[in-house]
């Protein structure tokens, strides 16, 4: 099933209006992107970012549900062109979470954002630009629909915690993607060859994330022999407790990882300690410890196999340390579903616009970074792929070069949950990245800084907003496209939603918002990361 790429056609009047709107809003988009970058909030704690989006969307005439699907920092904004009667509704979205330990100022040198330390949150992908591109597009689409009397509507969701594949499985299970004619998914490019292109067949895979919680709430029962509880004096035997359980779980799962799955398929397992004791050393067992795992695999079956192994390890660790254990889901996300009709349409629009281009101000910034690192500044400091297009079939061939033929999915992102509810296209626009001299690797702060400096990130945001706006309007205006895309969706799912090959939402858990996720706090010391910025090394 490989429909031809749609022929090159002129933009419609509505599409031309949308491009004009984005051009007129260029300064605002830049300021907005800098604002979200400056917040640098992390998974499930993106309070200021979500509130900012809600305020902007309400000002623009959208009705907005805050805290959608029970997630404090999610939202669902909707608008319908009521004067034109019923019509199709398209879906777009924003992400706005960063990663702890990546605090970087929008400067061409290593420096945390003002008033913070390096361990605070920061944008790495950058989701700050991803979300603002989506917002710029929906505002342009709305303006064009009003000006040209296009029937239909827009649903724009705020998606927190993408870094743990958090919100989209929950939104999907609660029906927030139902009834859409199509969904558009953009991401800054994150690996070659996915730079200025559209995903074709090989979409992102399944992802499970969970928190294992160990509780030592009856330490007196440790090592009971005659039915009497053990003494709880400092000089007596004591239960190992939750800290030791976490340590055993961590080390055992590392040691056994080679046995979890076959040595192919591009799978990864990552872990992070959320809670460990209460930071006071005493001869008492820790009552609580929590360890988060993130599993990225091509298939759901592989995710289930890893989960079963981790469950066994948790049970053994708890039994050895006088604890009980619990597993709490953070994510159960499905693998992606291709739609060539949608992908071909988005590619045609991207091809008409061309790859983003970076001006002399951006190159000067890049050279300043190179000087900061002791490198000779380059005449053209950016990688050439940033300003080139790669057609979806060539990108697909390059992506599959190192994959086993049997592997149908690769890497991780939770847009995949949207694919099972409406025809979805996933595309990538280049983010800035620097050429490296032979044998040199740039430190991570460089990419983070480039994602926040307006001169270097704005070209990506503008081009992505344009592609989203053109493609969204084409879905709304082209009934034939909608029909082809839905027919393909129906065929691939064996009958559409509920069909024989359709995968239902896996989310059977409440939003995991109540854990000790890293966050900013306000104390008499002021606004700071939960690890105080004044701490040496922070």
N, C-alpha and C positions, 0 to 999 in steps of 0.2 A: 504494500500500500504506500506508494510514493507519488502523490500528485505533483505535477510540475509546479515550480515556483511561479507565482502569478506574474504576468508580464508587467513591464515598466509602464505605469500610467501616471498622468498628472494628478496632483493633489486635488481633492474636491474643494469646493468653496469653504466648507466647514473645516476641513483640515488646514487650509491656508489661514483661516481665522485663528485656529488653535496655535499655529506656529507664531503668528503675530503676537498673540497673548503671551506666550512664553518669552518671546524676545522682549516685550515690554516689561515683564516681571523679572528680568535677569538680575537686577540689583537686589530685589527682595529675596529671590531664591538663594543668592549668595549669602545674604545676611541670615536667612533662616537656617541654612546648612551650618553656618558658623555657630549659631545658637545651640543647636542640638549637639554638635560636636563638643561645645563647651560644657554641656551638662554631663556628658560622659557617664551616663547611668548604666547599670548592669541588670542582669536577668531578674525579672519579677519585681524590680525596685526602680522602674523608670518613671517615677511619679511626676517630675517636672516636665519630662519629655511628653508624656501622654497628655497632661493638662494643657501644654502648649498647643498640641495638635487639635485637641477638642475646641479650644478657644478660637483658633484660626478657622476651623471648619464651620463652626456655628456663625462666625462673622460672615462667612461666604454663603450662608443660607442652607447649610446641611442640617438635618436633624441628626443628633448624635446620642447614642446610648453609651454611657460611660460604664466601665467595669463589665464589659460584655462577657457572657459565659462564666461569670463568677471570678474573672481575673481582674484584679484591682487596676492594673496598668494597661488594659486592653480597651478598645472602643470599636463601635461600628457606626459609621457615618453614612447616611443615605440622602439622596436627592432624586426627585423625579420631575421631569418636565411636564408639569400638570396641565399646562395649556394645550398640549399636543395629544392628549389621550394616552392610552397604554402603549407600551413598546418594550423592546428588550432592555435588560439591565446587565451592565458589565461590572466586573469585579477587579479592583486594584487594591494595593495595600501599602502600608508603611511598616518598616522595622526601625527600631531606635535603641536597641541594647548594645552595650559595649562589653568589654572583658576586664575583670579585675587584674590589677598589676600592669596595666598598659596606659597609665596616665601620661599623656604627652601634650604639650602646648602646641598651638598652631604656629610654630617657629622653626627655622631651618637649623636647629641645634637641639641636643638632648636637654629637655627641661620639662618638669611637670607643669600642669596648669596652675595658675596663681593660687597660692594658699593651700596647695595639696602636695602630697608626696607621690613618688613613683608607683606605689602600690595601689593607688586609687584606680577607679575604672577609667577606661578610655576606649575610643573607637578604633578598631583594627581593620574591618572589612572595606570601607566604612559604612555602617548602617545609617549614619547621619546623612550621607549623600543619597543612599538608597531611598530613605523615607521622603526626603524633600523632592526628589525626582518624581515620586508617585504623587505627592501633593501638588506640585506644579502641573502635572498632567491632568489631574482631575479638575483643577480649577480652570484649565484651558478647555477641557472637554465640555464642562458645564457652560462656559461662556459661548462656545461655538454652538452647542445645542440650543441655547436660548436665542442666539442671533439668527440661526438658520432653521428654527422651528423643527428640530429633530426629536421625534418621540423616543421615550425610553428613560433610563435612569442610570445612576452610578451608585455602587456600594463600595465604600472605602473603609477597610478594616485596619485597626491598629494592632500590630502583632508583636507583643513583648516576648522576651526570652528565646529568641531564635537560636542563640548559641547553645541552648540545651534542647532545641527542637520543641519548644514549650507550647506556644499558643495555638498553632494551626491545627494540630490533632484535636484540641479541645473545641475550637470554633467549628471544625468540621462535624464533630459528633453532635454539636448543639444546633446544627442547621444553618449556620451563618453563610455557607457557600451554596445553599440550595437555591434553585430557581434562576441562576445566572446563565446568560447566553454564552459567556466566555470569561476567562480570567487571564490577566496579563501579569507575568512575574519577571521582574528585573533584578539583577544582582551585579555589583561591580565585579569585573573579572578577577579571579583569584588564582587561576593557574592556566598555563598554556596547554592546549591551544584555545581555550574558551575565552577569547578576547575579541570583542566586536563581532559577535556571531549569535546563533540561535541553537539551542539543543535540538538534536534530531531524534535519534532512537535511544541512545544510552542516557537515561535520566538518573537522578540521584536515587540512592537506595533507601532501605529501611533504617530506622534509628530507634533504639530503645534507650531510655535514661531512667535511672531510679536512685533512690536514697535508701541505703541499708542503715537502720537505726538499731543500736544496741543499748539496752537498758539494764542496769544492775540495781533493781529496786528492792531486792531481798538479799543483801549481802550476807546476812546472818545464816542463810541456808547453805553457804559454801562449805564443802567438806564436812557436812554433818555425819556423825558416826553413830551416836547413841540416841539420836532424836533431839538432842539439845542444841540450841543455836550456839555458834562460836562466839567468844567474847569479842567486843569491838574496842579493845584497848590498843594504844599505840604500840605496845610491846608484844602484842599477840599476833597470831596468824590473821591475815585478812584476805578477803576475796580479791581476785585479780581485777575485776570490774570492766567497765565499758571501754576504757582506754586500751587495755590489753586485747579485748575482742576486736576492736578496730584494727590494731596492729597486726593481729593474726589474719584477719580478713584481707588486709592490704597485701601482706607478704605472701600468703598462701595463694591468692589469686594471681599475683605476679608470677610465682613459681610454676603454677599450673597452666599458664596462659597458652603455652604451646600445644596443650592437649584439648583446648576448647573447640577448635575448628580446624578444618583442613588448611594447608599452607598455600591457599590461593584465594582469589576473590576480593583482595584489597580491603580486608576488614581491620578495624582498629577498636581498641578499648582504652578509654581514658578514665582516670579517677581523680577525685578532689575531696579533701576532708572539709566538711562543713562545720562540724562541732566536735570538740574533744575536751571533755572535762569542763572545768570552769576557771582555769588559769590560776589555781591556788594549789600549791604543793603541800600535801599533808599525807599522813599514813591512813588515808581513807580511800576506798575504791571510787573511781569516777562513775557517776550514775548514768551518764548519757554520752554517747559518741555517734556521729553520723558520717557516713562515707557515700559519696555520690559516684555513680558510674555512668558513662556515656558510651554506648555501643553503636558503631557505624558499620553496617553490613549490607551486602546486596539484597538479601532476602529476609522475609519475616521468619522463615524456618531457622535461619542462622541466628537471628536475634533470640528466638526462643531457646535454642540450644545453649547459648551463652548464659542466658538468664537462669536456666536450670542448674548449670555448673556453679554460678555465683550463689544461688540459693543454698546449694549443698555446703559451700564454703562458709556461708553465714551461719548456718545451723551448727556446723562443727566448731566455729570460733565461739559462738555463744555457749555451747555446752562445756567448752574447756574453761570458761572464765566466769561462770556463775551469772550469766546474763540470759535474757530473752532477746529475740530479734524480730524486727519487722521490716518488710519491704514496702516502700511507698513509691508509686510511679511518678515520674516527672514527664515522660514522653513515651508514647507508643505510636510510631509514625510509619505510614505505609511507603513503599517504593513508588517512584513516579510513573506516569502514564504519558506516552507520546501522543501528539496530535499534529500530523504533518500539515493539515490545512491551516491551522493556526500558526505553526512555525514558519511555513512558507510565506504567509501574509506579513508577519513581522519582519522576516528577512527582507522582503521586497521594500518595505518602508525604510529599514536601516540602510539598505543599499542605495536608495534614492538620496538619503541624507548624507551618507558617507560616514567615515570614522571621525571621532572628535579630533580636534587639532589644538595644540598648545602654543601659546604665543611667547614672545620674548620675556615677559615678566615671569612666566612659569619656568623657562629655561634658566633665567638668572637665579631663581630660587633654588633650582636643582644644583646649579654650579656652586652656590653658597654652601649647600650641604656637602658637596664634594670637597670644598676647601676646608670645611669644618672637620672633616675626617682625614685630612692630610693628603687628599688626592689631587691630582692635576685636573682642573675643571675642563670638561669636554665641550666642544662646540655644539654637539647634539647630545645632551646628557640622558635622554629618555630612550627606553627600549623601542625598537622600530615597530613592534607589534601594536603599540598603543595607537598608532595612526594608520593602521591597515585594517581592512575587513578580511575575514576568512569565511568562506561560504559554509553552510551547515554540514554539507556532505564531507568536505575536506576536514573540518573540525572533528566530525564523527570518526573519520578514518584515523586521524592522528590520536584521538582519545582511545580508540580501540587497539592501537598498535601493541600496547603492553598488557592488554586484558585477555584472559582466557576466553575462547570462543563461547563457552557456556555461560559466561558472566553477563547478565543483562543490564545491570545497574552499577554505578560507580560513584563514590564519595557521598556527601551528606548535605541535606538541607530539607527543611520541612515544608517548602512549597509543594512538595509531592502530595501532601494530603489534599490540596486543592484540586489536583488533577482528576480525582475520582468523583467530583461533583459537577464539573463543567469542563468543556474543552479549554485547555490551558497551553499557553506558550511561555517558554522560559528563555530569556535572552540575556546577554552580557555586553556591557559597555566597558571600555578600558578605563581603569584607574591609573594614576601616575605611578610609574616604576622606573628606577634609574638603571642605566647601563653600568656594569661592573667591570673594572679592569680584570685581566686574567688572574685567577687565584684569589680574588677578593670577594667577600660577601658583606653586604650592608647590614648593619644592626637593625633590629626590629623597629626601633623608634623612627627610622627614616620613613618607612611606609606609613606609619601612624601619622607622622607630621604632614606628609604629603596629602593625606586624606582630610586634613583640617585646614590647610592654607588655601585661601580662596583662589589664588592664581593657578594652583595646581589641581584643585578638585572641581572647580566650577565647570570646566569643559565637559567632564563626565556627567555631572548633574543635568546640565542643559540638554546634552544629546539624549540621555535616557528619558528625560521628560518629553522631548519631542517624539521619540519612537513610541512611547506609551500613548501619547495623545493621538498621533496619527492612527495607530493600530486600534485604539479604543473606538475612535470615530468610524473607522472602517467596519468594525463589527456592527456598530449601531446602524450604519447606512446601507450595508450590503447584505440583503436577505439571503442571497445565494451563498455567500461565505458562511453565514450562520448555519445554513442547511448542510453544507459540506462538512463543516466542523462537527456538527452534532451527529451526522451520519457516521463519521469516523469514530467519534466517541462511543456511539452505540455499538458499532462493530467490535471495537477493541474491548469493550466491557461485556460482550455477549448479551447485549440487550439494554444497555444503559444502566442507570442506577437500579440496583437489585438484580442485574443480569447475571448470567452464569459465570462470567469472568470478572465481575465487579468485586472489589475488595471493600467491605464495609468498614466504617471507622473502628479503630482498635481502642480508642479511648474509653475506658470503663472506670475512671478514677476522677476524683475531684481535683480542681486546679491546685498544684502544690505550692501555694503562695505563703504558707505559714512556716516554712523552714527558715533557718538562720542564713538566708542568702546574704552575701556581702552587700553593703549599702552605705550610703552617706548618712551621717548623723549630725544633729545639732545639739550642742552642749554649751555650758558656760565658756568653753574654749572656742566656740564658734562653729561654723559649718566645716565639717571635715569628713574624711573617710573613716570607716569604723576602726581601722588601724591608724592611730594618730600620725599625722604627717611629721610631727616633731621627733618621732622615734628615729634613732640612728639607722640609716639604711632604708628608711621608708620613702 
